[in-house]
Amino acid sequence: MEYKRLNKAISETGFCSRRAADRLIEEGKVKVNGQPAEMGLKVTAADKITVDGKVITKEVGNIYLIFNKPVGITCTTDTSIKGNIIDFIGYPERIFPVGRIDKPSEGLIFMTNDGDIVNKILRAKNNHEKEYVVRVNKPITPDFIRRMSNGIPILDTVTEKCKVKQIDTYTFNIILTQGLNRQIRRMCDYLDYEVKELKRIRIMNIKLGSLKRGKYRSFTGPELKELKALIEDSSKTEEASL
């Protein structure tokens, strides 16, 4: 039977990160088989882990959901935060978001209980496309499209070249392969534009499509198969936040 460190076992359930698990263990909130847990303890799949008396280990199949996040919902598993994504969805099993979309933005985000797939999706240097529709506060010019496409200096770096296409006077489509913090908003701000609406409509092969705002659905079999093929060679984690 495979043994693993307790903090790793907790994180793989999707309850929290390893670092947060360490804090919970130090605070005496974690028990294994009814006994207070100590740092460095190793456990197996047969052990019952509880946090504040709640069992977090049970056999649940992998869950993969597509969610259309509304504006005003925060992508956090901290249920003490008002408007958190977990309480909003109200899914019967423990799930967590893959990456983030900032509170004023909306659109496609993955929800899962599979820690392995999260790590692979949140990799850098992998050309995983994320597509957005963005509405700004003033007319878009050819110079704006050109400069957005070729790279903007933000966060002590220059953004990688990306695909930008004008949709109408105030709206454009942008496809990124980076995951810098609030990247699109910062890029627009540098060019003296303010983002009024930002919606993510695609991550890699998965499209938001006609899914209504605030609703979720499971991945289809072909979607999941293609996604796993795309992330197979991912390396070096970098979490996206746009």
C-alpha positions as a Python dict, from the first residue, in 0.01 Angstrom:
ca = {
    (1, 'M'): (0, 0, 0),
    (2, 'E'): (134, 344, -95),
    (3, 'Y'): (227, 587, 182),
    (4, 'K'): (232, 962, 133),
    (5, 'R'): (286, 1264, 354),
    (6, 'L'): (-28, 1389, 524),
    (7, 'N'): (-9, 1739, 375),
    (8, 'K'): (12, 1588, 25),
    (9, 'A'): (-281, 1357, 95),
    (10, 'I'): (-491, 1650, 213),
    (11, 'S'): (-402, 1867, -90),
    (12, 'E'): (-489, 1586, -330),
    (13, 'T'): (-844, 1582, -197),
    (14, 'G'): (-878, 1942, -314),
    (15, 'F'): (-940, 2065, 41),
    (16, 'C'): (-648, 2309, 38),
    (17, 'S'): (-284, 2351, -65),
    (18, 'R'): (2, 2165, 104),
    (19, 'R'): (112, 2483, 280),
    (20, 'A'): (-239, 2542, 413),
    (21, 'A'): (-255, 2177, 519),
    (22, 'D'): (64, 2223, 720),
    (23, 'R'): (-95, 2516, 902),
    (24, 'L'): (-406, 2312, 980),
    (25, 'I'): (-188, 2030, 1116),
    (26, 'E'): (12, 2274, 1330),
    (27, 'E'): (-311, 2423, 1466),
    (28, 'G'): (-428, 2076, 1573),
    (29, 'K'): (-729, 2077, 1342),
    (30, 'V'): (-635, 1755, 1161),
    (31, 'K'): (-693, 1402, 1287),
    (32, 'V'): (-607, 1069, 1128),
    (33, 'N'): (-825, 778, 1231),
    (34, 'G'): (-949, 986, 1523),
    (35, 'Q'): (-603, 1073, 1655),
    (36, 'P'): (-442, 1421, 1645),
    (37, 'A'): (-200, 1438, 1352),
    (38, 'E'): (163, 1548, 1366),
    (39, 'M'): (374, 1713, 1100),
    (40, 'G'): (544, 1464, 871),
    (41, 'L'): (295, 1185, 937),
    (42, 'K'): (253, 945, 646),
    (43, 'V'): (-85, 799, 555),
    (44, 'T'): (-245, 559, 309),
    (45, 'A'): (-571, 565, 116),
    (46, 'A'): (-723, 350, 391),
    (47, 'D'): (-673, 617, 660),
    (48, 'K'): (-960, 849, 755),
    (49, 'I'): (-852, 1213, 759),
    (50, 'T'): (-1069, 1476, 927),
    (51, 'V'): (-1036, 1854, 945),
    (52, 'D'): (-1231, 2018, 1228),
    (53, 'G'): (-1419, 1691, 1262),
    (54, 'K'): (-1524, 1675, 896),
    (55, 'V'): (-1413, 1374, 692),
    (56, 'I'): (-1235, 1488, 376),
    (57, 'T'): (-1130, 1148, 243),
    (58, 'K'): (-1390, 942, 65),
    (59, 'E'): (-1399, 762, -263),
    (60, 'V'): (-1533, 1003, -523),
    (61, 'G'): (-1470, 973, -895),
    (62, 'N'): (-1293, 1247, -1084),
    (63, 'I'): (-1517, 1548, -1152),
    (64, 'Y'): (-1458, 1783, -1446),
    (65, 'L'): (-1696, 2076, -1485),
    (66, 'I'): (-1721, 2377, -1716),
    (67, 'F'): (-1863, 2679, -1531),
    (68, 'N'): (-1971, 3017, -1669),
    (69, 'K'): (-1864, 3245, -1384),
    (70, 'P'): (-2073, 3560, -1342),
    (71, 'V'): (-1929, 3901, -1259),
    (72, 'G'): (-1898, 3948, -882),
    (73, 'I'): (-1811, 3589, -794),
    (74, 'T'): (-1466, 3533, -640),
    (75, 'C'): (-1261, 3231, -750),
    (76, 'T'): (-1166, 3108, -405),
    (77, 'T'): (-1230, 2796, -201),
    (78, 'D'): (-1242, 3010, 115),
    (79, 'T'): (-1610, 2990, 200),
    (80, 'S'): (-1574, 3269, 458),
    (81, 'I'): (-1545, 3512, 166),
    (82, 'K'): (-1881, 3643, 52),
    (83, 'G'): (-1966, 3551, -306),
    (84, 'N'): (-1711, 3266, -324),
    (85, 'I'): (-1735, 3032, -621),
    (86, 'I'): (-1784, 2718, -409),
    (87, 'D'): (-2098, 2838, -232),
    (88, 'F'): (-2234, 2987, -553),
    (89, 'I'): (-2215, 2659, -742),
    (90, 'G'): (-2326, 2448, -445),
    (91, 'Y'): (-2192, 2125, -593),
    (92, 'P'): (-2251, 1820, -369),
    (93, 'E'): (-1886, 1705, -379),
    (94, 'R'): (-1569, 1896, -299),
    (95, 'I'): (-1438, 2074, -610),
    (96, 'F'): (-1208, 2368, -673),
    (97, 'P'): (-1138, 2611, -958),
    (98, 'V'): (-850, 2568, -1200),
    (99, 'G'): (-681, 2908, -1200),
    (100, 'R'): (-887, 3222, -1160),
    (101, 'I'): (-1090, 3487, -1334),
    (102, 'D'): (-1091, 3813, -1142),
    (103, 'K'): (-1408, 3926, -966),
    (104, 'P'): (-1512, 4194, -1221),
    (105, 'S'): (-1472, 3947, -1512),
    (106, 'E'): (-1685, 3656, -1627),
    (107, 'G'): (-1677, 3346, -1838),
    (108, 'L'): (-1525, 3002, -1865),
    (109, 'I'): (-1347, 2839, -1574),
    (110, 'F'): (-1286, 2471, -1500),
    (111, 'M'): (-1394, 2315, -1171),
    (112, 'T'): (-1256, 1978, -1064),
    (113, 'N'): (-1147, 1753, -779),
    (114, 'D'): (-848, 1618, -975),
    (115, 'G'): (-531, 1777, -838),
    (116, 'D'): (-311, 1618, -1103),
    (117, 'I'): (-495, 1776, -1394),
    (118, 'V'): (-488, 2115, -1219),
    (119, 'N'): (-110, 2108, -1197),
    (120, 'K'): (-79, 2023, -1566),
    (121, 'I'): (-325, 2287, -1685),
    (122, 'L'): (-158, 2561, -1481),
    (123, 'R'): (179, 2517, -1650),
    (124, 'A'): (375, 2788, -1821),
    (125, 'K'): (557, 2769, -2157),
    (126, 'N'): (303, 2535, -2305),
    (127, 'N'): (112, 2746, -2560),
    (128, 'H'): (-220, 2670, -2398),
    (129, 'E'): (-453, 2920, -2558),
    (130, 'K'): (-710, 3118, -2358),
    (131, 'E'): (-953, 3329, -2559),
    (132, 'Y'): (-1139, 3639, -2440),
    (133, 'V'): (-1388, 3895, -2566),
    (134, 'V'): (-1316, 4239, -2424),
    (135, 'R'): (-1515, 4563, -2435),
    (136, 'V'): (-1334, 4891, -2365),
    (137, 'N'): (-1438, 5249, -2291),
    (138, 'K'): (-1342, 5420, -2616),
    (139, 'P'): (-1307, 5341, -2987),
    (140, 'I'): (-1043, 5084, -3079),
    (141, 'T'): (-777, 5199, -3327),
    (142, 'P'): (-545, 5005, -3558),
    (143, 'D'): (-255, 5125, -3339),
    (144, 'F'): (-422, 4972, -3032),
    (145, 'I'): (-459, 4636, -3208),
    (146, 'R'): (-99, 4646, -3332),
    (147, 'R'): (51, 4732, -2993),
    (148, 'M'): (-162, 4482, -2801),
    (149, 'S'): (-58, 4212, -3047),
    (150, 'N'): (316, 4283, -3032),
    (151, 'G'): (368, 4308, -2656),
    (152, 'I'): (304, 4554, -2374),
    (153, 'P'): (544, 4634, -2086),
    (154, 'I'): (370, 4534, -1761),
    (155, 'L'): (481, 4376, -1433),
    (156, 'D'): (852, 4423, -1510),
    (157, 'T'): (830, 4227, -1834),
    (158, 'V'): (690, 4257, -2187),
    (159, 'T'): (390, 4045, -2274),
    (160, 'E'): (439, 3781, -2539),
    (161, 'K'): (301, 3838, -2886),
    (162, 'C'): (-63, 3737, -2909),
    (163, 'K'): (-358, 3732, -3147),
    (164, 'V'): (-585, 4037, -3128),
    (165, 'K'): (-879, 4106, -3361),
    (166, 'Q'): (-1129, 4390, -3357),
    (167, 'I'): (-1496, 4286, -3339),
    (168, 'D'): (-1665, 4627, -3340),
    (169, 'T'): (-1593, 4986, -3238),
    (170, 'Y'): (-1543, 4906, -2870),
    (171, 'T'): (-1488, 4529, -2865),
    (172, 'F'): (-1197, 4302, -2949),
    (173, 'N'): (-1105, 3936, -2929),
    (174, 'I'): (-771, 3834, -2777),
    (175, 'I'): (-601, 3494, -2753),
    (176, 'L'): (-329, 3461, -2487),
    (177, 'T'): (-84, 3188, -2398),
    (178, 'Q'): (42, 3371, -2086),
    (179, 'G'): (-111, 3393, -1742),
    (180, 'L'): (14, 3719, -1593),
    (181, 'N'): (-190, 3871, -1312),
    (182, 'R'): (-481, 4076, -1454),
    (183, 'Q'): (-290, 4076, -1781),
    (184, 'I'): (-555, 4205, -2022),
    (185, 'R'): (-664, 4484, -1791),
    (186, 'R'): (-304, 4592, -1735),
    (187, 'M'): (-229, 4584, -2108),
    (188, 'C'): (-530, 4800, -2186),
    (189, 'D'): (-451, 5038, -1901),
    (190, 'Y'): (-99, 5090, -2039),
    (191, 'L'): (-256, 5210, -2365),
    (192, 'D'): (-497, 5437, -2173),
    (193, 'Y'): (-800, 5214, -2228),
    (194, 'E'): (-1032, 5093, -1953),
    (195, 'V'): (-1183, 4746, -1967),
    (196, 'K'): (-1559, 4766, -1923),
    (197, 'E'): (-1640, 4398, -1984),
    (198, 'L'): (-1413, 4094, -2001),
    (199, 'K'): (-1533, 3744, -2078),
    (200, 'R'): (-1330, 3426, -2124),
    (201, 'I'): (-1487, 3210, -2395),
    (202, 'R'): (-1229, 2935, -2446),
    (203, 'I'): (-949, 2746, -2268),
    (204, 'M'): (-749, 2529, -2507),
    (205, 'N'): (-1005, 2303, -2680),
    (206, 'I'): (-1291, 2378, -2440),
    (207, 'K'): (-1540, 2645, -2549),
    (208, 'L'): (-1795, 2821, -2332),
    (209, 'G'): (-2048, 2801, -2614),
    (210, 'S'): (-2411, 2859, -2518),
    (211, 'L'): (-2369, 2771, -2149),
    (212, 'K'): (-2571, 3028, -1957),
    (213, 'R'): (-2412, 3262, -1704),
    (214, 'G'): (-2399, 3102, -1358),
    (215, 'K'): (-2451, 2748, -1491),
    (216, 'Y'): (-2218, 2450, -1520),
    (217, 'R'): (-2195, 2125, -1714),
    (218, 'S'): (-1968, 1823, -1719),
    (219, 'F'): (-1698, 1781, -1980),
    (220, 'T'): (-1794, 1552, -2265),
    (221, 'G'): (-1581, 1242, -2318),
    (222, 'P'): (-1415, 1380, -2635),
    (223, 'E'): (-1346, 1716, -2467),
    (224, 'L'): (-1170, 1552, -2173),
    (225, 'K'): (-973, 1316, -2396),
    (226, 'E'): (-847, 1601, -2615),
    (227, 'L'): (-767, 1821, -2314),
    (228, 'K'): (-557, 1548, -2152),
    (229, 'A'): (-368, 1502, -2479),
    (230, 'L'): (-294, 1877, -2493),
    (231, 'I'): (-156, 1894, -2137),
    (232, 'E'): (44, 1573, -2150),
    (233, 'D'): (380, 1748, -2193),
    (234, 'S'): (323, 2045, -1963),
    (235, 'S'): (608, 2166, -1744),
    (236, 'K'): (683, 2443, -1491),
    (237, 'T'): (380, 2569, -1301),
    (238, 'E'): (256, 2925, -1337),
    (239, 'E'): (-97, 3000, -1222),
    (240, 'A'): (-316, 3209, -1448),
    (241, 'S'): (-508, 3509, -1320),
    (242, 'L'): (-679, 3729, -1573),
}
